């Protein structure tokens, strides 16, 4: 049986955009190096409008807690697409020694697919507690 995913941290808000606004948002996303999801693009634009340049420490803590809740870690693609974290935040946790990134090859049908699996480290667990 498939396990349910824990709910994403944070408060869900519904935002209805008109076609011109959605087009502008999608055009902005397309100009970004990592092609963020719509929710991540809105978060980045909001942070920019509020004058925040670095990722929020609270958001990084949410990412660590999510990784701690999964014994097998999570793929970078899942963290970015489904949970709305950006690749820079994931890379930052890895470079700070709070998480590890391991390349794996999985079989998807007849074709092997390379993924990056992110796992929390002991230092990451201590950061959550501390």
PEMO-V857213 format. One line per field, one symbol per residue. phi: phi as a letter, one per 40 degrees, with the letter a starting at -180 (. if undefined). burial: I if it has 24 or more other C-alpha atoms within 12 Angstrom, else O. A space follows every 50 residues. Layout:
phi->???
burial->???
This chain:
phi->.cccccccchbcbcbbbcdcccccccccdccccbfccddccccccccccc gcbcdcdccccccccccccbcbgaccccccccbgccccccccccccgcab bbcbbbcbgcbcbcbbcbbcbccccccccc
burial->OOOOOOOOOOOOOOOOOOOOOOOOIOOOOOOOOOOIIIIIIIIIOOOOOO OOOOIOOOIIIIIIIIIIOOOOIIIIIIIIOOIIIIIOIIIIIIOOOIII IOOOOOOOOOOOOOOIIIIIIOOIIOIIOO
